[in-house]
Amino acid sequence: MNPQVNYDQRSAQVLGLPHLIAPLFHYLFYGVYVAKWIKEENYKVGKYYSVGYDKILKDFPNYLSNERTCRRYMEALEKQGFIVRSTERNRPLFRITAKGKGYKINNRREASPPIAVVPRPYSED
C-alpha cells in the first residue's frame, strides 16, 4: 500500500505555509474541522485538541519517520503561527490559531461550463 499525502497547495501558498509541513497541517485541520474525529476537550491549560504522535505516524508511514520528526514539524507549525501547542500529562495538545483557520480545503475541481445543445430541426425524409 502506498498512502497518498494530500493538501491544498493553493491555500498553503496563500497562507505562506511551507510545503514540507503543509501535509501535517492539512491532516490536523481536516481532523478538527471536516471529519471531526479530533475532539476538543477541556484541559487545565484551556480548550485544546489532542492527537498522539503514534496516530500521526500510523497514518503517515512514508512521510514521517519517527516521533521526533513529528514533534519538529509540529514545532515548525507553531513557529509559523498556525497552531498553539501545549502538553498535559505527557500528551501533546494543539489548538489552531486564527491564521491557521484561514486554510481552506478545496478538493473539488472547477466544473467546466455546460455545453449548449442546439436542437436540429426535424425533417421527414
ABEGO torsion letter per residue (X at the ends): XBBBBBBBAAAAAAAGBBAAAAAAAAAAAAAAAAAGABBBBBBAAEBBBBBBAAAAAAABAAABABAAAAAAAAAAAAAAGABBBBBBGGBBBBBBBAAAAABBBBABBBBBBBBBBBBBBBBBX
